[in-house]
C-alpha cells in the first residue's frame, strides 16, 4: 500500500553478530549504527514502543558529543547509544531484547501483517477507496548498506516529476543513510544536485536505470536504491503515484516518445475530468516570501496555521482552510494530512511516505523549510525570525517552494498542450471506428 507501513528491519543482529561484522568489514561505525537502528525500529514496529523515547536518547547522545545529527556520532557514541536502547527495551518490555535471528524475523513479519489493521492504514484505505479485505505482504531480502562509508547512501527516485509530470529524474538522497532516513520524513534530506556533483558516476547509473525501468514497465516509476561503497543497487520499483496534472502530461509524453500508443494514453487518462485540470500560481511572484522550502506537491494553498492533527481536523470541520505546520509529516498523521489544504515541514524530503500520500490526496506540500521552528507550548511557529500564532493565515507556493505570511492573489492555468493532444487522438480514434 503506497505510503503506508513499508517497514524495513535488518533482522539477524545481536551483540555477537555486531562483533562479527566489525571483524568482517573493519568498520565498527557501520556495525554499531546498524545495531542501534535495528533496536529502535524493532522496538517501535514489533513492540509498539513510542518513537519519542528513542529519539530522546538519540538527541541526548548527539548533544553530549557536540554534533548536529546522529550522523555525526563516532562508533563509541553509537555503541553507547545501542546499549542505552537495549536497557530502555528491557525497562519497557520487562524482558531482554531478542537475540535469536529466527525469532526476530518471525516477529518482524507478524508486525508487518498487523500493520494492515493499524489506524493510519485503515484511514488511508478509506480515503483511497481500498477494500479492507486485501491484506498486505512481507518481503525478505538481502540487505545492502547505505551507511557503510563515505561513498554510500540511500535514496528514492521518480523517473518523472510526480507533481508536474516533467521528464526529469526526481531524487531524494541521504548520504551515509539507510532507506528509512529518506522515507521516514524525520531528517533533512540531501538534494539531487549534491548527489549529482558528489557522485557523478552514480548519477549516470541513476539516469540509465530510470530509463531502463520506464522501458520495461512503459510508465513512470517510483524506485528505491542504495549506494554501498560506490556500488549502485536498485531495491524495488513500482508504479509512480502522481497528481492528475502529472498523469495527463506523462501519458501524452510517453505516447510522443513512442513508449506507448496514443490509444493507450487515452485509456490511462479516461478517468480524468478535463474541466478540473487546473493549477494555480502566485499572481504577483515578486512579493517577498518569508522562507524557501522544497516542493513535494504543486499548487497554492492558503489557510490557518494548525500545529497538530486534532487542531487541523477541528479547523477543517469549521469550514476553514488549514495549513498543517509540523516538524515532519508521518503516515500516522494521515487524518491531519487529509483535513489540511497544505502542509509545511521543517524536515523530511519530497519522497517520504507521508509526502507521497499528501501528493496523492492533492495537498500542496512543502518540506525541509530550514527556517521553520515550532513552539508547541506557545502554540506558535517562527519562520525566518517572524513569529506566527496558531490560527494565523499562511500561504504556500507549491510552484516555487515559497512560504508567505497572510493570503496571496492567484491566477489559474490549464495544460493546454496536453489537452489538445488528447482531443486530437480522440478525434482520430473516432474516425477509425466510424
C-alpha positions in Angstrom: 0.0 0.0 0.0 1.7 3.2 -1.1 2.9 5.4 1.7 1.8 3.0 4.5 3.9 0.7 6.7 6.6 -0.2 4.3 8.9 -1.1 7.2 12.4 -2.3 6.7 14.1 -4.2 9.6 17.6 -5.6 9.1 16.9 -8.6 11.3 19.6 -11.1 12.3 21.6 -8.7 14.5 22.7 -9.2 18.1 25.8 -8.2 20.1 27.7 -11.3 18.8 26.9 -10.6 15.2 27.9 -7.0 15.6 31.4 -8.0 16.7 31.5 -10.4 13.7 30.5 -7.6 11.3 33.3 -5.5 12.7 35.8 -8.3 12.1 34.5 -8.9 8.6 34.4 -5.2 7.5 36.8 -3.5 9.7 34.1 -0.8 10.1 32.9 -0.5 13.7 30.9 2.6 12.9 28.8 0.6 10.4 28.2 -2.3 12.8 27.1 -0.2 15.8 25.0 2.1 13.5 23.1 -0.9 12.1 22.6 -2.3 15.6 21.2 0.9 17.1 18.9 1.4 14.0 17.6 -2.2 14.4 17.0 -2.0 18.1 14.9 1.2 17.6 12.9 0.1 14.6 12.2 -3.4 16.0 11.1 -1.9 19.3 8.8 0.6 17.6 7.3 -1.7 14.9 7.2 -5.1 16.7 6.5 -4.0 20.3 4.8 -0.6 19.8 7.2 1.4 21.9 6.9 5.1 21.3 9.3 6.7 18.9 9.8 9.7 21.2 11.6 7.8 23.9 14.2 6.6 21.5 14.5 10.0 19.8 15.3 11.4 23.3 18.2 9.0 23.7 19.5 9.9 20.2 19.2 13.7 20.8 20.9 13.4 24.2 23.8 11.5 22.8 24.2 13.9 19.9 24.2 16.8 22.3 26.8 15.2 24.5 29.0 14.5 21.5 28.7 18.1 20.3 27.2 17.1 17.0 24.2 18.3 15.0 22.7 15.0 13.9 23.1 11.3 14.7 25.3 11.0 11.5 28.0 13.0 13.5 28.4 10.3 16.1 31.5 8.1 16.2 31.4 4.3 16.8 31.9 4.7 20.5 28.9 7.0 20.8 26.8 4.7 18.6 27.8 1.7 20.8 26.8 3.6 23.9 23.5 4.6 22.3 22.8 0.9 21.3 23.3 -0.3 24.9 21.1 2.5 26.2 18.4 1.4 23.8 18.7 -2.2 25.0 18.3 -1.0 28.5 15.2 1.0 27.5 13.7 -2.0 25.8 14.3 -4.1 29.0 12.6 -1.5 31.2 9.6 -1.0 28.9 9.1 -4.7 27.9 10.2 -6.5 31.0 12.5 -8.8 29.0 15.8 -8.8 27.3 15.9 -7.7 23.6 15.7 -10.9 21.5 19.0 -12.2 20.1 17.8 -15.1 18.0 17.6 -14.1 14.3 14.7 -16.6 13.6 12.6 -15.1 16.4 13.4 -11.6 15.2 12.4 -12.4 11.6 9.1 -14.1 12.6 8.1 -11.3 14.9 9.0 -8.7 12.2 6.9 -10.5 9.6 3.9 -10.7 12.0 4.3 -6.9 12.7 4.1 -6.2 9.0 0.9 -8.3 8.7 -0.6 -6.5 11.7 0.1 -3.1 10.1 -2.8 -3.7 7.8 -5.1 -3.1 10.7 -3.4 0.0 12.1 -5.5 3.1 12.4 -3.3 5.0 9.8 -3.6 2.2 7.3 -7.4 2.0 7.8 -7.7 5.8 7.4 -5.6 5.6 4.2 -7.8 2.8 2.7 -10.9 4.8 3.5 -9.6 7.9 1.7 -8.3 5.9 -1.3 -11.3 3.6 -1.6 -9.3 0.5 -1.0 -11.3 -2.5 0.5 -10.4 -3.8 3.9 -10.1 -7.5 3.0 -7.0 -7.4 0.8 -4.2 -7.8 3.4 -0.5 -6.9 3.0 2.7 -8.8 2.2 6.1 -9.1 3.8 9.3 -9.4 1.7 12.5 -10.9 3.0 15.6 -9.8 1.0 19.4 -9.4 1.4 20.4 -6.0 2.8 22.9 -3.5 1.3 24.2 -0.7 3.5 23.9 3.0 2.6 25.6 3.8 5.9 28.8 1.8 5.0 31.3 4.5 4.1 31.7 8.0 2.5 30.7 6.6 -0.9 27.4 5.3 0.4 23.8 6.4 0.9 20.2 5.6 0.2 17.6 7.3 -1.9 14.2 7.3 -3.6 13.8 8.3 -7.2 10.9 9.0 -9.5 11.7 8.7 -13.2 9.5 11.8 -13.8 8.3 14.6 -11.6 5.2 13.1 -9.9 3.7 16.6 -9.2 4.2 18.1 -12.7 4.9 15.2 -14.9 8.1 16.8 -16.2 10.5 14.4 -17.7 13.4 14.7 -15.3 14.8 12.5 -12.6 13.2 13.4 -9.2 15.5 12.1 -6.4 15.9 12.4 -2.6 19.1 11.0 -1.2 20.6 10.6 2.3 24.4 10.4 2.3 25.6 7.7 4.8 22.0 6.8 5.5 19.5 3.9 5.1 16.2 4.0 3.4 14.2 4.8 6.5 16.1 8.1 6.7 14.6 9.1 3.3 11.0 7.7 3.6 10.5 8.3 7.3 10.2 12.1 7.0 12.2 12.8 10.1 15.5 14.0 8.7 16.6 16.7 6.4 17.4 15.1 3.0 20.2 15.9 0.6 19.3 17.4 -2.8 19.8 15.6 -6.1 22.1 18.4 -7.1 24.5 17.5 -4.3 24.4 13.8 -5.3 25.0 14.7 -9.0 28.1 16.6 -8.1 29.5 14.3 -5.3 28.9 11.0 -7.2 28.7 11.8 -10.9 29.1 8.1 -11.9 26.3 7.1 -9.6 24.1 9.8 -11.1 24.8 8.4 -14.6 23.7 5.0 -13.4 20.6 6.5 -11.8 19.6 8.1 -15.1 20.3 4.9 -17.1 18.5 2.8 -14.5 15.5 5.1 -14.6 15.3 4.9 -18.4 15.6 1.1 -18.3 12.7 0.9 -15.8 10.5 3.0 -17.9 11.3 0.9 -21.0 10.5 -2.3 -19.0 7.2 -1.1 -17.4 6.2 1.5 -20.1 5.3 4.0 -17.4 6.8 6.4 -14.8 8.3 4.5 -11.9 9.0 5.1 -8.2 12.1 3.2 -7.1 14.3 2.8 -4.1 18.0 2.5 -4.3 21.1 2.2 -2.2 24.8 3.0 -2.9 27.2 0.8 -0.9 30.9 1.6 -1.1 30.4 3.1 -4.6 28.2 0.2 -5.9 24.7 1.1 -7.1 21.7 -1.2 -6.3 18.0 -0.8 -7.2 16.0 -2.4 -4.4 12.5 -2.2 -5.8 10.4 -0.4 -8.4 6.6 0.3 -8.6 4.1 2.5 -10.4 4.7 6.1 -9.6 1.7 7.7 -7.9 1.2 11.1 -9.4 -1.2 14.1 -9.5 -3.9 14.4 -12.1 -1.9 17.1 -13.8 1.2 14.9 -13.9 -0.9 11.9 -15.1 -2.0 13.8 -18.1 1.4 15.1 -19.1 3.1 11.7 -18.5 0.6 9.9 -20.7 1.0 12.4 -23.5 4.8 12.4 -23.3 5.0 8.6 -23.2 3.0 8.4 -26.4 5.0 11.1 -28.1 8.2 9.3 -27.1 6.7 6.1 -28.6 6.8 4.1 -25.3 3.0 3.6 -25.6 0.5 4.1 -28.3 -1.9 7.1 -28.4 -4.8 4.7 -27.7 -3.2 3.5 -24.5 -2.5 7.1 -23.5 -6.2 7.8 -23.9 -7.1 4.8 -21.7 -4.8 6.0 -19.0 -6.4 9.4 -18.7 -10.0 8.4 -19.4 -11.0 8.8 -15.7 -9.6 12.4 -15.6 -12.0 15.3 -15.7 -10.5 17.8 -18.2 -12.5 20.7 -16.7 -10.8 20.1 -13.3 -7.3 20.0 -14.7 -6.2 23.3 -13.4 -3.4 24.6 -11.2 -2.8 27.9 -9.5 0.3 30.1 -9.2 1.1 33.4 -7.5 -0.3 36.4 -9.4 2.5 38.7 -8.1 5.6 36.5 -7.8 7.8 39.4 -6.8 6.2 39.7 -3.4 8.9 39.0 -0.7 8.4 35.5 0.9 9.2 34.6 4.4 11.2 31.5 3.6 12.1 28.8 1.0 11.4 25.1 1.1 11.4 22.0 -1.1 8.3 21.3 -3.2 6.7 17.9 -2.7 3.5 18.9 -4.4 2.5 21.9 -6.5 -0.3 24.5 -6.3 -1.2 27.3 -4.0 -2.6 26.8 -0.5 -3.8 29.4 2.0 -5.2 28.6 5.4 -5.0 28.9 9.1 -1.9 27.5 10.8 -2.6 24.3 12.7 0.2 22.7 14.7 -1.2 19.2 15.2 -3.6 16.8 13.7 -6.5 17.3 16.0 -6.4 21.1 15.6 -6.3 20.7 11.8 -9.3 18.5 11.9 -11.3 20.9 14.0 -10.4 23.9 11.9 -11.4 22.0 8.7 -14.7 20.9 10.3 -15.4 24.7 10.8 -15.0 25.2 7.0 -11.6 26.9 7.2 -8.6 26.3 5.0 -5.8 24.7 7.1 -2.0 24.7 6.8 -0.7 21.8 8.8 2.7 23.0 10.2 4.8 20.2 11.6 8.5 19.3 12.2 7.7 16.3 9.9 4.7 14.6 8.5 4.3 11.0 9.4 2.0 8.4 7.9 0.3 8.1 11.3 -0.9 11.7 10.8 -2.9 10.9 7.7 -6.2 12.3 9.1 -4.5 15.7 9.5 -3.0 15.5 6.0 -6.5 14.8 4.6 -8.0 17.7 6.6 -5.4 20.2 5.5 -5.2 22.4 2.4 -1.5 22.4 2.6 1.4 21.0 4.6 4.7 22.7 5.7 7.5 20.9 7.5 11.0 21.8 8.8 12.5 18.4 7.9 11.9 15.4 5.6 12.1 15.0 1.9 9.9 15.1 -1.2 9.7 11.3 -1.4 8.9 10.4 2.3 5.9 8.1 2.6 3.8 10.9 4.1 4.7 13.4 1.3 3.7 10.8 -1.3 0.4 10.4 0.4 -0.1 14.2 0.6 0.6 14.3 -3.2 -1.9 11.5 -3.9 -4.5 13.5 -1.9 -3.8 16.6 -3.9 -2.4 18.6 -1.0 0.1 21.4 -1.6 3.2 20.2 0.3 6.4 22.0 1.1 9.1 20.2 3.1 12.6 20.9 4.6 11.9 24.5 5.4 15.1 25.0 7.5 14.0 28.5 8.7 10.9 27.0 10.4 10.9 26.4 14.2 7.8 25.2 16.1 6.8 26.1 19.7 4.0 23.7 20.7 3.9 25.1 24.2 3.3 28.6 23.0 1.2 27.3 20.1 3.2 29.3 17.6 5.8 28.9 14.9 8.7 31.1 13.8 9.6 31.4 10.2 12.8 33.3 9.4 12.5 35.3 12.6 8.8 36.2 12.2 6.5 34.6 14.8 3.1 33.5 13.8 0.4 32.2 16.1 -1.7 29.1 15.6 -4.8 30.3 13.6 -2.9 33.0 11.7 -3.1 32.9 7.9 -0.2 31.3 5.9 0.2 30.7 2.2 2.3 28.1 0.4 3.5 28.4 -3.1 4.0 24.9 -4.5 5.4 26.2 -7.8 8.5 27.9 -6.3 8.6 26.4 -2.8 8.0 29.8 -1.1 6.2 30.5 2.2 4.2 33.7 2.7 2.5 35.3 5.7 -1.2 36.0 5.1 -3.1 35.4 1.9 -1.9 35.8 -1.7 -3.5 36.5 -5.1 -3.5 33.7 -7.6 -4.1 33.0 -11.3 -5.1 29.7 -12.8 -3.6 27.8 -15.8 -4.6 24.8 -17.7 -2.4 22.1 -19.5 -3.4 23.3 -23.0 -0.8 21.4 -25.0 -1.7 18.1 -23.4 -5.4 18.6 -23.6 -5.0 19.5 -27.3 -3.1 16.2 -27.9 -5.8 14.2 -26.2 -8.5 15.9 -28.2 -6.7 15.2 -31.5 -6.1 11.5 -30.6 -9.8 11.2 -29.5 -11.0 12.5 -32.9 -8.6 10.2 -34.7 -9.8 7.2 -32.8 -13.5 8.2 -33.5 -12.8 8.4 -37.3 -11.2 5.0 -37.3 -14.2 3.4 -35.6 -16.7 5.2 -37.7 
